[in-house]
Amino acid sequence: MAGVSANYGLATGVLADDLIEPQHHNRVADTVDRVLGWFLKRMMAAGVYEGWSLALDGTVTAGEGLVGACWCATTGAQSVANLTPGAVNYVFAGTDSDSAPKGTVRFFAALSPTRPAGSLLLGTMTLDGSGAVTAVDDWAGGVDRDCRRLHIGRASGSGLSEAVPPGGSVTVPISHDTVFVVPGAIEVEVAAPDFVVEVWETYRADGFVVVATNQAQTAQDFEYSWTRSGFVA
């Protein structure tokens, strides 16, 4: 004989000839939608789990993520609808009628970064007047590229200190607008190979310090670029 589950009172232990009334079916649907749906919307951060990078051919690569409380996935490149020539397009991932049962997703563009309800911002595509994509940016401001409650942020920059004397050092303070609650990895790339680079004050949430020493026999320009990742609120 059929019984009910301990937590939500759902029909369980059903046998082949048992009669299940419509109210039991409706209770299952309503319970799943309320418990699972609202949990995912309120306790998890909607975003990309992996992939869904923007490509110069105007497509979005394969990937998966949490979109509007639905786990969606694609296995190949997908086109982007509504791209506007001669403009910077903001590319979004949104749900459709099959997103919940089948995990389908739609990709579309708009000229504003404002997210339509239940959608993810994946980045920007810049199109020339003929409609060809000339640039893409997966890390445009405010993108939803992490579906964990602790969001991963990224900052980057570059600079130049001219004519550092042989044996001399230069101290470069770096600041960034992204404020990390847990500062993470820092990568510094240098054009001239004769510099020894140290990174100081890595504990700071809004910046750090680069110290470079010129080991060449002549003065060298210290040309550098940097990236930093970490958790943001």
Secondary structure, 3 states (H helix, E strand, C coil): CCEECCCCCCEECCCCCCCCCHHHHHHHHHHHHHHHHHHHHHHCCCEEEEECCECCCCEECCEEEEECCEEEEECCCEECECCCCCCEEEEEEECCCCHHHHCCCEEEEECCCCCCCCCEEEEEEEECCCCCEEEEECCCCCCCCCCCCCEEEEEEEEEEEEEECCCCEEEEEEECCCCCCEEEEEEEEECCCCEEEEEECCCCCCEEEEEEEECCCCCEEEEEEEEEEEEEC
